[in-house]
Amino acid sequence: MSFGTKGRVLRSAAFAAVMAVVGSPMVAEELFYVSGAVGNAVENFKNLVKPWEEKTGNKVTMVPMPASTTDQFAQYRLWLAAGTADIDLYQTDVIWAPQLADHFVDLTEVAKDLAPQHFPSIIESQTVNGKLVALPIFTDAPALYYRKDLLEKYGASVPKTWEELTATAQKIQDGERAAGKADLWGFVWQGNAYEGLTCDALEWVKSFGGGQVVEPDGSISINNPKAVAAIDLAKSWVGTISPDGVLAYQEEEARGVWQTGNAVFMRNWPYAYTLGNGADSAVKGLFDVAPLPSGGDNATSAATLGGWNVAVSKYSKHQEAAISLALYLAGPEAQKARALSESNLPTIVSLYDDADIAAQQPIIPRWKEVFMQAVPRPSAPTKGKYNEVSSKFWSAVHNSLSGNGTTAENLEALEADLADLKGDAW
Ligand code: GLC
């Protein structure tokens, strides 16, 4: 036995003896948790982890990232490729599992009691080659936010189709502007060239019956007349019912216009629900949510499936503590707290029957059906190439919305680009 090994044996024997007496780890560990942040997420995170910190004696520091999921992904990739030990846990978007799987600890065994409490499809989305690479902390499906007071004033009903939304938004915008509300817009959404536009545009296309860009079997479907019609309708909004600036909006910019009372409709995720009802919101009590409209002669609406997870880095030097934190964040106590403070949709089935959640955040039980039918982005069929697929899609859409080439030309070119990227197989 080498001296080094003997030293380690002695140290762990001493540690075990101390543990037996005190019953909990002696040395507090400090963990770094990296996450994107919208709304009050940074502030809320401190409260969220407090019970875990008190129980374990460990500390968690959140490293906030830019709000854009696209920017986060680029930074995460750099850190992970460099094998950094500085970050112990990563908050990961639902679409990233296949691309980042190799860098994360397999949580299958440690989560064997917790995983069955979650919706199976969400656990499935985070399972890559039989390895559970991240634990779900909340799921996401967008809503059409609408101003009850304005619809009532103009005798309009909640739009069921995008065409109806276009007409109602225009009518109310015209009426309110004529009455002096110069800053009022009909509809705000996410038009910036980033992952959020992939989500919005997938909803338009799918709800028009134009497919999911790349289908679950891997075939490329985006170049079709229904997709063109859907994107052309969205193009007609820019500069009419939506400001020109919408082409640079992400979630938070849309929420900013909405929450100051300057929009009739907004497409956004459930996090905007509790913020819109906050004390400092101009629309507090004045709005409600509905499923997104459908389009053309298609009768069903489409919501893109979003959601966030927590993954433990393989390069962390504090894996045991990091796993404990991941289990806590994905567990019922933290998910309930997050539902109450951020109106995030739980991934734990039983929380949809929780009376406190239903009373304080009524959107949550109502949105169970919406997220269960939500449309996944094609991250599973396109595997490690999803980010490139998505970036080619949002670029083609952004060009079309900006009048940079026609939609028909852009989707034809996109089809060819995706075929190149695919090669023989994704
Ligand atoms: C939300 C969704 C996420 C999506 C992002 C796009 O955060 O939960 O899945 O990628 O919006 O902006």
Residues whose N, C-alpha, C, O or C-beta is under 5 A from the ligand:
A	BS01	GLC	T69 D93 V94 D140 E195 G196 L305 G306 G307
